[in-house]
Amino acid sequence: MLGTLQQILSSIILTCFLSVLFYLSLWHNFISIHFQKKPDPRDIRSSKTNINPNKKPSPNKIRRHSRKSVSSSTPLDLENDDENNIEYDHTITSLQANLPMDYFSKINNTRTDQQTGDGPTINENPFQGDVLALEDSRLVPDLKYYYNQYNIDIEEFRVTTDDGFVIDLWHMVPMDYDKKTRPRDGKYPLLLLHGLLQSAGAFASSGRKSLAYYLYEQGFDIWLGNNRCGFNPDWDMQKLNNDKRKKWDWDIHEMCQYDLKCLIEEVLRRTEHFEKLTLVAHSQGTTQSLMGLVNGEKLYGPTFKLIDKIDNFIALAPAIYPGPLLHEKAFVRFMGMGVDSPWIFGTKSFIPLMMLMRNIGAGSKLFSFFSYIMFNYMFDWNDALWDKKLRDRNFLFSPVNISVKLMQWWLSPDPSKTSFKYGSETIFPHAKTWFPVKSGDNPEFVAEENIHLNPPRETNHDFPQIMLFIPKQDRLVNGEHLINHFVNHEDNSVYKIWYIDEYSHLDVLWAHDVIERIGKPIIDNIRYPTNPAAVDPMISQSP
């Protein structure tokens, strides 16, 4: 009876909460932008943390260079700090609304050779006339609909975790794929893992412009992993001991301990020749993954070590330390104050009204538009760097079902709980070494008292190679704090960092030039398996 009353009251409160957010978003979009002709805002600030490596690069270790961009008439403007393994991407491809013309040259001290007498030049997207024009403009919330047009099918698997949750795993294969002959044997597997309230469709929704499609075309075996509940919650009640309370009694610990383990084991089971894979994650997926890599010694049993199943860990907009937005935004503060109360947020699915609206509206332009304006209002991000034709498609594959307990893990102020907002330093201790290497670029091996949980290993090749793509304009998380950890506490042979001035949290997935600025660096820097039984994963022609 009490639980029913809590659910009714929380439904009323959350309906009011979402209604207020919706009306504020509409007001902001129609009144401010359309009638008052104010620009679509974009918060172009970084977090309040400065990048401050203890090991200062020597002048001959810093070099300015450029790389030809297929997405721009101007080469990429890059600066390398080789000593700390950071590449600074100062390229500006689009004028941001509401910015002075010399904004980026001031904050980055970058060259201004893109400017003319009429101000900076907006680089045109060359895909407008070819690849982008070929994309289907209809809105269908099914990846198969789009990928069948590229002669690619999406295999769908439902796999069950050790604790009883049935999760979705999608596999990109050629349309003429024959399960008996298995023509993709020998292709090196990449597993893509999504962020909070998203599905793995976020990696693929841009079609030919997406990271998933690009990596597939490079000859990799692409698997799209989804966490528990997703679009269609399902459970093995026998494994849950027929206890319905366990259906929503989970947070990121279970997602790391069971979902990630299940996805990786299933991919490797279905992929012959390979003992490891490459893990590509965005936002919450990076939290989940790095939690397993850094704290796996106490999360996993003796039969599974995440750190020994991965050749490369590629983190897009890594969510390891909280950014200032979590303290600045009123709606986030409201959720933080009420998220622990069952009378406000309930105890089961987080804001089920969101999923009801998606089930009713997904596939309509109205739903995608409303999703965008709420996203724009809540986070001050915009679509300035996205291909406008694909914007509505990108909102087809979210939101998904998550638990209230997961959102408590992200936002709870309760001191008895360790949440991301208030306890990330406990989960990811900044001053401890996470991946200690005995021999490498560090002249002295790190002292034992400064090591976190992973035991020291002989060389950097005994750990996964870590590639971090950090957007400067991402205030949801503090990427600069994470950069400082790696450059000051990890051997620089273990990691490589890309710091992109112009990108924000979702631009790492949906920017018009994401292939050039993220996809190609992945290809150029990925560490391939040394297993002699494996076939070379790089195939020159399309799969």
C-alpha positions as CSV (number, residue, x, y, z in Angstrom):
1,M,0.0,0.0,0.0
2,L,2.8,2.4,1.0
3,G,4.7,1.7,-2.3
4,T,1.5,2.3,-4.3
5,L,1.0,5.7,-2.6
6,Q,4.7,6.6,-3.2
7,Q,4.4,5.7,-6.9
8,I,1.2,7.8,-7.3
9,L,2.6,10.9,-5.6
10,S,6.0,10.6,-7.4
11,S,4.1,10.4,-10.7
12,I,2.3,13.6,-10.0
13,I,5.4,15.5,-8.9
14,L,7.5,14.3,-11.8
15,T,4.8,15.1,-14.3
16,C,4.7,18.6,-13.0
17,F,8.5,18.8,-13.0
18,L,8.7,17.6,-16.7
19,S,5.9,20.0,-17.7
20,V,7.8,22.9,-16.2
21,L,11.0,21.9,-18.0
22,F,9.0,21.5,-21.2
23,Y,7.3,24.9,-21.1
24,L,10.6,26.6,-20.2
25,S,12.2,24.9,-23.1
26,L,9.4,26.0,-25.5
27,W,9.6,29.6,-24.1
28,H,13.3,29.7,-24.5
29,N,13.2,28.3,-28.1
30,F,10.2,30.2,-29.6
31,I,10.3,33.4,-27.6
32,S,14.0,34.0,-27.2
33,I,15.3,32.5,-30.4
34,H,12.5,33.0,-33.0
35,F,10.8,36.2,-31.8
36,Q,13.5,38.0,-30.0
37,K,16.0,36.8,-32.6
38,K,18.5,35.8,-29.9
39,P,21.1,33.2,-30.9
40,D,20.7,29.6,-29.9
41,P,22.9,29.6,-26.8
42,R,25.9,27.4,-26.4
43,D,28.0,27.4,-23.2
44,I,31.5,27.7,-24.7
45,R,33.3,27.7,-21.3
46,S,35.4,24.9,-20.1
47,S,35.4,23.6,-16.5
48,K,37.1,25.7,-13.9
49,T,40.1,23.3,-13.8
50,N,43.3,24.2,-15.6
51,I,45.5,21.6,-17.2
52,N,48.6,21.7,-15.1
53,P,51.1,18.9,-15.7
54,N,53.8,18.6,-13.1
55,K,56.1,17.4,-15.9
56,K,56.5,20.6,-18.0
57,P,57.1,19.8,-21.7
58,S,60.4,21.1,-23.0
59,P,60.1,23.5,-26.0
60,N,61.3,20.8,-28.5
61,K,58.6,18.5,-27.3
62,I,55.8,21.0,-28.3
63,R,55.1,21.2,-32.0
64,R,52.4,22.8,-34.1
65,H,51.2,20.9,-37.1
66,S,48.2,20.4,-39.3
67,R,46.4,17.4,-40.8
68,K,44.2,17.6,-43.9
69,S,40.6,17.4,-43.0
70,V,38.0,15.8,-45.3
71,S,35.3,17.7,-43.5
72,S,36.7,21.1,-44.0
73,S,38.4,23.2,-46.6
74,T,40.9,24.1,-43.9
75,P,43.4,21.7,-42.4
76,L,43.0,20.8,-38.8
77,D,45.0,23.2,-36.5
78,L,46.8,20.9,-34.0
79,E,49.4,21.3,-31.3
80,N,51.2,18.3,-29.8
81,D,52.7,18.0,-26.3
82,D,54.7,14.9,-27.0
83,E,56.1,14.6,-23.5
84,N,52.7,14.4,-21.9
85,N,51.0,12.7,-24.8
86,I,48.4,15.4,-25.4
87,E,47.2,16.6,-28.8
88,Y,45.4,20.0,-28.6
89,D,42.9,20.5,-31.4
90,H,42.4,24.2,-31.9
91,T,40.4,23.9,-35.1
92,I,37.3,26.0,-35.5
93,T,34.9,24.8,-38.2
94,S,31.8,26.8,-37.3
95,L,31.0,30.2,-35.9
96,Q,29.3,29.7,-32.5
97,A,26.2,31.8,-32.0
98,N,26.5,34.8,-29.7
99,L,30.3,34.9,-29.8
100,P,32.6,37.8,-30.7
101,M,34.5,37.1,-33.9
102,D,37.9,36.9,-32.1
103,Y,36.6,34.7,-29.3
104,F,38.5,31.5,-30.1
105,S,41.7,33.3,-31.1
106,K,41.6,35.0,-27.7
107,I,41.0,32.0,-25.5
108,N,43.2,29.6,-27.3
109,N,45.8,32.0,-28.7
110,T,45.3,30.2,-32.0
111,R,46.2,31.6,-35.4
112,T,43.5,33.6,-37.1
113,D,44.4,32.8,-40.7
114,Q,40.8,31.7,-41.3
115,Q,39.6,35.3,-41.0
116,T,38.9,37.6,-43.9
117,G,37.9,41.2,-44.1
118,D,34.3,40.1,-43.3
119,G,35.2,38.1,-40.3
120,P,36.0,34.3,-39.8
121,T,35.0,32.0,-42.5
122,I,32.5,29.2,-41.8
123,N,33.9,26.1,-43.4
124,E,31.3,24.3,-45.5
125,N,30.7,20.6,-44.9
126,P,31.7,18.8,-48.2
127,F,29.3,16.0,-47.4
128,Q,26.4,18.2,-48.1
129,G,26.6,17.4,-51.8
130,D,27.2,13.7,-51.7
131,V,27.1,11.4,-48.6
132,L,24.7,13.6,-46.6
133,A,22.4,14.0,-49.6
134,L,22.1,10.2,-49.8
135,E,20.8,9.9,-46.2
136,D,17.2,9.1,-45.8
137,S,15.4,12.0,-44.1
138,R,12.5,9.8,-42.8
139,L,12.5,9.2,-39.0
140,V,12.3,5.4,-38.2
141,P,13.4,4.3,-34.7
142,D,15.0,1.2,-36.0
143,L,18.7,1.0,-37.0
144,K,18.0,-1.8,-39.4
145,Y,15.9,0.5,-41.6
146,Y,18.8,2.8,-42.3
147,Y,21.6,0.2,-42.3
148,N,19.9,-2.1,-44.8
149,Q,20.2,0.8,-47.2
150,Y,24.0,0.6,-46.8
151,N,23.9,-3.2,-47.4
152,I,24.4,-3.8,-43.7
153,D,22.2,-5.8,-41.4
154,I,21.9,-5.5,-37.7
155,E,21.9,-8.9,-35.9
156,E,20.1,-8.7,-32.6
157,F,21.0,-10.8,-29.6
158,R,19.3,-11.0,-26.2
159,V,21.9,-12.1,-23.6
160,T,21.4,-12.6,-19.9
161,T,23.7,-11.3,-17.2
162,D,24.8,-13.4,-14.2
163,D,22.4,-11.5,-12.0
164,G,19.4,-12.1,-14.3
165,F,19.0,-9.1,-16.6
166,V,18.3,-9.6,-20.3
167,I,20.2,-7.1,-22.3
168,D,20.5,-6.2,-26.0
169,L,23.6,-6.7,-28.1
170,W,23.6,-5.6,-31.8
171,H,26.0,-6.8,-34.4
172,M,26.7,-5.0,-37.7
173,V,27.1,-7.6,-40.5
174,P,26.9,-7.6,-44.4
175,M,23.5,-8.2,-45.8
176,D,24.8,-11.3,-47.5
177,Y,26.2,-12.6,-44.2
178,D,26.0,-16.3,-43.9
179,K,26.1,-17.6,-40.3
180,K,27.4,-21.0,-41.6
181,T,30.4,-19.6,-43.5
182,R,30.9,-16.6,-41.2
183,P,32.6,-14.3,-43.7
184,R,33.6,-11.8,-41.0
185,D,35.8,-14.3,-39.2
186,G,39.2,-12.7,-38.6
187,K,37.7,-9.1,-38.3
188,Y,38.9,-7.6,-35.1
189,P,36.0,-6.9,-32.7
190,L,35.1,-3.4,-31.3
191,L,32.4,-3.1,-28.7
192,L,30.7,0.3,-28.4
193,L,29.1,1.2,-25.1
194,H,26.6,4.2,-24.7
195,G,26.0,6.9,-22.2
196,L,23.3,7.7,-19.6
197,L,19.7,7.5,-20.9
198,Q,21.0,6.6,-24.3
199,S,21.2,3.3,-26.3
200,A,24.1,2.1,-28.5
201,G,22.1,3.6,-31.4
202,A,23.8,6.9,-30.5
203,F,27.0,5.6,-32.1
204,A,25.2,4.7,-35.4
205,S,22.3,7.2,-35.8
206,S,24.2,9.4,-38.2
207,G,24.4,6.6,-40.7
208,R,27.3,7.0,-43.1
209,K,28.5,9.9,-41.0
210,S,28.6,7.9,-37.8
211,L,31.6,6.4,-35.9
212,A,30.0,3.0,-36.0
213,Y,29.7,3.0,-39.8
214,Y,33.2,4.4,-40.3
215,L,34.8,1.8,-38.1
216,Y,32.8,-0.9,-39.8
217,E,34.1,0.3,-43.2
218,Q,37.6,0.2,-41.9
219,G,37.3,-3.6,-41.6
220,F,36.4,-4.0,-37.9
221,D,33.7,-6.2,-36.5
222,I,31.3,-3.8,-34.8
223,W,29.2,-4.7,-31.8
224,L,26.8,-2.3,-30.2
225,G,26.3,-3.0,-26.5
226,N,23.3,-1.9,-24.4
227,N,23.0,-1.9,-20.7
228,R,20.1,-3.4,-18.6
229,C,16.5,-2.5,-19.1
230,G,17.0,-0.3,-22.2
231,F,14.0,0.0,-24.5
232,N,12.4,-3.3,-23.4
233,P,13.1,-4.3,-19.8
234,D,13.3,-8.0,-19.3
235,W,14.5,-10.3,-16.5
236,D,15.2,-13.9,-15.8
237,M,13.0,-14.1,-12.7
238,Q,14.5,-17.4,-11.7
239,K,17.9,-15.7,-11.3
240,L,16.2,-12.9,-9.4
241,N,14.8,-15.5,-7.1
242,N,11.3,-14.3,-8.2
243,D,11.9,-11.1,-6.1
244,K,10.3,-8.3,-8.1
245,R,12.1,-5.7,-5.9
246,K,15.4,-6.6,-7.6
247,K,14.1,-5.5,-11.0
248,W,15.1,-1.9,-10.3
249,D,17.6,-2.5,-7.5
250,W,20.8,-1.7,-9.3
251,D,23.1,1.1,-10.2
252,I,26.4,1.5,-12.1
253,H,28.2,-1.1,-9.9
254,E,25.9,-3.9,-11.3
255,M,26.2,-2.4,-14.8
256,C,30.0,-2.6,-14.5
257,Q,30.2,-6.0,-12.7
258,Y,27.5,-7.8,-14.8
259,D,26.5,-6.0,-17.9
260,L,29.9,-5.1,-19.2
261,K,31.2,-8.6,-18.3
262,C,28.3,-10.2,-20.1
263,L,28.7,-8.1,-23.2
264,I,32.4,-8.7,-23.5
265,E,32.2,-12.4,-22.9
266,E,29.4,-12.7,-25.5
267,V,31.3,-10.8,-28.1
268,L,34.5,-12.8,-27.6
269,R,32.5,-16.1,-27.6
270,R,31.0,-15.2,-30.9
271,T,34.3,-13.8,-32.3
272,E,36.8,-16.5,-33.3
273,H,40.6,-16.0,-33.0
274,F,40.5,-13.1,-30.5
275,E,41.1,-13.2,-26.8
276,K,40.6,-9.5,-26.4
277,L,38.7,-6.6,-28.0
278,T,38.7,-2.9,-28.2
279,L,36.2,-1.1,-26.0
280,V,34.8,2.3,-27.2
281,A,32.6,4.1,-24.7
282,H,30.8,7.5,-24.4
283,S,30.0,9.4,-21.2
284,Q,28.4,6.9,-18.7
285,G,29.9,4.1,-20.7
286,T,33.4,5.5,-19.8
287,T,32.5,5.6,-16.1
288,Q,31.3,2.0,-16.2
289,S,34.4,0.9,-18.1
290,L,37.0,2.8,-16.2
291,M,35.4,1.7,-13.0
292,G,36.0,-1.9,-14.0
293,L,39.6,-1.2,-15.2
294,V,40.6,0.8,-12.1
295,N,38.6,-1.1,-9.4
296,G,38.4,-4.5,-11.0
297,E,40.4,-6.2,-8.3
298,K,37.5,-5.9,-5.9
299,L,34.6,-5.9,-8.5
300,Y,35.3,-9.2,-10.4
301,G,35.9,-12.7,-9.3
302,P,39.0,-14.8,-10.1
303,T,37.6,-16.0,-13.4
304,F,37.2,-12.6,-15.1
305,K,39.5,-9.6,-15.2
306,L,38.3,-6.8,-17.4
307,I,41.8,-5.4,-17.7
308,D,42.9,-8.6,-19.4
309,K,40.0,-8.6,-21.9
310,I,40.8,-5.3,-23.6
311,D,43.5,-4.2,-26.0
312,N,42.4,-0.6,-26.2
313,F,40.0,1.5,-24.2
314,I,38.7,4.5,-26.1
315,A,36.9,7.1,-24.0
316,L,34.7,9.8,-25.6
317,A,33.8,12.7,-23.3
318,P,34.8,10.6,-20.2
319,A,32.6,11.0,-17.2
320,I,35.1,10.4,-14.3
321,Y,34.9,13.7,-12.4
322,P,31.9,15.9,-12.1
323,G,31.8,19.3,-13.9
324,P,30.4,22.6,-12.6
325,L,27.1,22.2,-14.5
326,L,26.0,19.7,-11.9
327,H,26.1,22.5,-9.3
328,E,25.0,25.4,-11.6
329,K,21.8,24.1,-13.1
330,A,18.6,24.4,-11.1
331,F,17.0,21.3,-12.4
332,V,20.0,19.2,-11.5
333,R,20.0,20.7,-8.0
334,F,16.3,19.8,-7.7
335,M,16.9,16.2,-8.8
336,G,19.8,16.0,-6.3
337,M,17.7,17.2,-3.4
338,G,14.8,14.8,-4.2
339,V,16.4,11.8,-5.8
340,D,16.7,9.9,-2.5
341,S,13.1,10.4,-1.6
342,P,10.7,7.6,-2.7
343,W,7.9,10.2,-2.5
344,I,9.4,12.3,-5.2
345,F,11.2,9.9,-7.6
346,G,9.8,6.5,-6.5
347,T,11.9,3.4,-6.2
348,K,11.6,1.8,-9.6
349,S,12.1,3.2,-13.1
350,F,13.4,6.8,-13.3
351,I,10.7,9.1,-14.6
352,P,8.7,6.5,-16.5
353,L,6.7,9.3,-18.2
354,M,9.8,9.9,-20.4
355,M,9.5,6.4,-21.8
356,L,5.8,6.7,-22.2
357,M,6.3,9.8,-24.3
358,R,9.0,8.1,-26.4
359,N,6.8,5.0,-27.0
360,I,4.1,7.3,-28.2
361,G,6.1,9.8,-30.2
362,A,9.4,8.3,-31.4
363,G,9.6,8.5,-35.2
364,S,7.8,11.9,-35.4
365,K,9.6,15.1,-36.1
366,L,7.7,16.7,-33.2
367,F,9.2,14.2,-30.7
368,S,12.8,14.7,-32.0
369,F,12.3,18.5,-32.0
370,F,11.0,18.6,-28.4
371,S,13.8,16.3,-27.4
372,Y,16.3,18.7,-28.9
373,I,14.9,21.9,-27.4
374,M,14.8,20.3,-23.9
375,F,18.4,19.1,-24.3
376,N,19.4,22.6,-25.5
377,Y,17.7,24.4,-22.6
378,M,18.9,22.0,-19.9
379,F,22.6,21.8,-20.9
380,D,23.2,24.9,-23.1
381,W,24.6,22.7,-25.8
382,N,23.4,23.1,-29.4
383,D,23.6,21.6,-32.8
384,A,26.0,24.1,-34.3
385,L,28.5,21.4,-35.2
386,W,25.9,18.8,-36.3
387,D,24.6,18.0,-39.8
388,K,21.1,19.5,-39.5
389,K,19.6,16.9,-41.8
390,L,20.6,14.2,-39.2
391,R,19.8,16.0,-36.0
392,D,16.3,14.6,-35.6
393,R,17.6,11.1,-36.3
394,N,20.0,11.3,-33.5
395,F,17.1,11.6,-31.0
396,L,15.4,8.4,-32.2
397,F,17.4,6.1,-29.9
398,S,16.9,7.7,-26.5
399,P,15.8,7.9,-23.8
400,V,15.9,4.4,-22.3
401,N,14.7,2.9,-19.0
402,I,17.1,3.3,-16.1
403,S,16.6,2.8,-12.4
404,V,16.1,5.5,-9.7
405,K,18.9,3.9,-7.9
406,L,21.2,4.6,-10.8
407,M,20.3,8.3,-10.8
408,Q,20.9,8.3,-7.0
409,W,24.4,7.0,-7.8
410,W,25.0,10.0,-10.1
411,L,23.4,12.8,-7.9
412,S,22.8,11.8,-4.3
413,P,24.0,14.2,-1.6
414,D,23.6,11.5,1.1
415,P,27.0,11.2,2.8
416,S,26.3,7.5,3.5
417,K,26.3,6.9,-0.3
418,T,29.1,7.3,-2.7
419,S,27.8,9.2,-5.6
420,F,29.5,10.6,-8.7
421,K,28.6,14.2,-7.8
422,Y,30.2,14.0,-4.4
423,G,32.3,10.9,-4.3
424,S,34.2,10.5,-7.5
425,E,37.5,11.0,-5.8
426,T,36.8,7.9,-3.7
427,I,36.0,5.8,-6.8
428,F,38.8,7.3,-8.9
429,P,41.4,8.6,-6.5
430,H,43.2,11.4,-8.3
431,A,46.6,11.1,-6.6
432,K,46.9,7.3,-6.9
433,T,48.3,5.5,-9.9
434,W,45.7,3.3,-11.5
435,F,48.0,1.5,-14.1
436,P,51.5,1.1,-12.5
437,V,54.2,0.1,-15.0
438,K,57.5,-1.2,-13.7
439,S,59.5,-0.2,-16.8
440,G,58.6,2.6,-19.1
441,D,59.0,6.3,-19.6
442,N,59.0,7.0,-15.8
443,P,62.6,7.1,-14.6
444,E,61.5,5.9,-11.2
445,F,58.9,3.3,-10.5
446,V,55.9,4.6,-8.6
447,A,56.0,4.0,-4.8
448,E,53.8,1.2,-3.6
449,E,51.8,3.5,-1.3
450,N,50.8,5.6,-4.3
451,I,49.3,2.7,-6.2
452,H,45.6,2.2,-6.2
453,L,44.4,-1.4,-6.7
454,N,46.0,-2.8,-9.9
455,P,49.3,-4.6,-9.1
456,P,52.3,-3.3,-11.1
457,R,52.9,-4.8,-14.5
458,E,56.2,-5.2,-16.4
459,T,55.4,-3.0,-19.4
460,N,52.7,-0.7,-20.7
461,H,51.6,-3.5,-23.1
462,D,50.4,-5.5,-20.1
463,F,47.7,-2.8,-19.6
464,P,45.1,-1.7,-22.2
465,Q,46.1,1.3,-24.3
466,I,43.9,4.2,-23.2
467,M,42.8,6.8,-25.6
468,L,40.9,9.8,-24.2
469,F,38.9,12.3,-26.3
470,I,38.0,15.2,-24.1
471,P,35.8,18.1,-25.3
472,K,36.8,21.5,-23.9
473,Q,33.3,22.9,-23.9
474,D,32.0,20.0,-21.7
475,R,30.9,21.3,-18.3
476,L,28.8,18.3,-17.4
477,V,32.1,16.5,-16.6
478,N,35.5,17.8,-15.7
479,G,37.8,16.4,-18.4
480,E,40.6,18.7,-17.4
481,H,40.8,17.1,-13.9
482,L,41.1,13.7,-15.7
483,I,43.9,15.0,-17.9
484,N,45.8,16.2,-14.9
485,H,45.5,12.8,-13.3
486,F,46.9,11.0,-16.3
487,V,49.8,13.4,-17.1
488,N,50.8,13.6,-13.4
489,H,50.2,10.1,-12.1
490,E,50.3,7.6,-15.0
491,D,53.1,6.5,-17.2
492,N,52.7,8.3,-20.5
493,S,53.2,5.1,-22.5
494,V,49.8,3.9,-21.2
495,Y,47.6,6.8,-22.6
496,K,47.1,9.3,-25.4
497,I,44.9,12.4,-25.0
498,W,43.0,14.5,-27.5
499,Y,41.7,17.8,-26.2
500,I,39.2,19.4,-28.6
501,D,38.5,23.1,-28.1
502,E,35.4,23.3,-30.1
503,Y,33.6,20.1,-29.0
504,S,31.0,19.6,-26.3
505,H,29.6,16.5,-24.7
506,L,27.6,15.1,-27.6
507,D,29.8,16.5,-30.4
508,V,32.1,13.6,-30.0
509,L,29.3,11.4,-31.4
510,W,27.4,13.8,-33.8
511,A,29.7,16.6,-35.0
512,H,29.8,16.8,-38.8
513,D,33.6,16.2,-38.8
514,V,33.7,13.5,-36.0
515,I,35.2,11.0,-38.5
516,E,38.2,13.2,-39.1
517,R,38.7,14.4,-35.5
518,I,37.9,11.1,-33.7
519,G,37.5,8.3,-36.1
520,K,40.8,8.7,-37.9
521,P,42.9,9.2,-34.8
522,I,41.4,6.0,-33.5
523,I,42.5,4.1,-36.6
524,D,46.0,5.8,-36.6
525,N,46.7,4.9,-32.9
526,I,44.9,1.7,-32.1
527,R,47.0,-1.2,-30.8
528,Y,46.3,-4.3,-32.7
529,P,46.3,-7.8,-31.1
530,T,49.5,-9.8,-31.1
531,N,47.7,-13.1,-31.0
532,P,49.3,-15.1,-33.9
533,A,46.1,-17.0,-34.6
534,A,44.3,-13.7,-35.4
535,V,43.8,-12.4,-38.9
536,D,44.9,-8.8,-39.5
537,P,41.8,-6.8,-38.7
538,M,42.6,-4.0,-41.2
539,I,41.2,-4.8,-44.6
540,S,41.7,-2.3,-47.3
541,Q,38.5,-2.8,-49.1
542,S,35.0,-2.3,-47.6
543,P,33.7,-5.3,-45.8
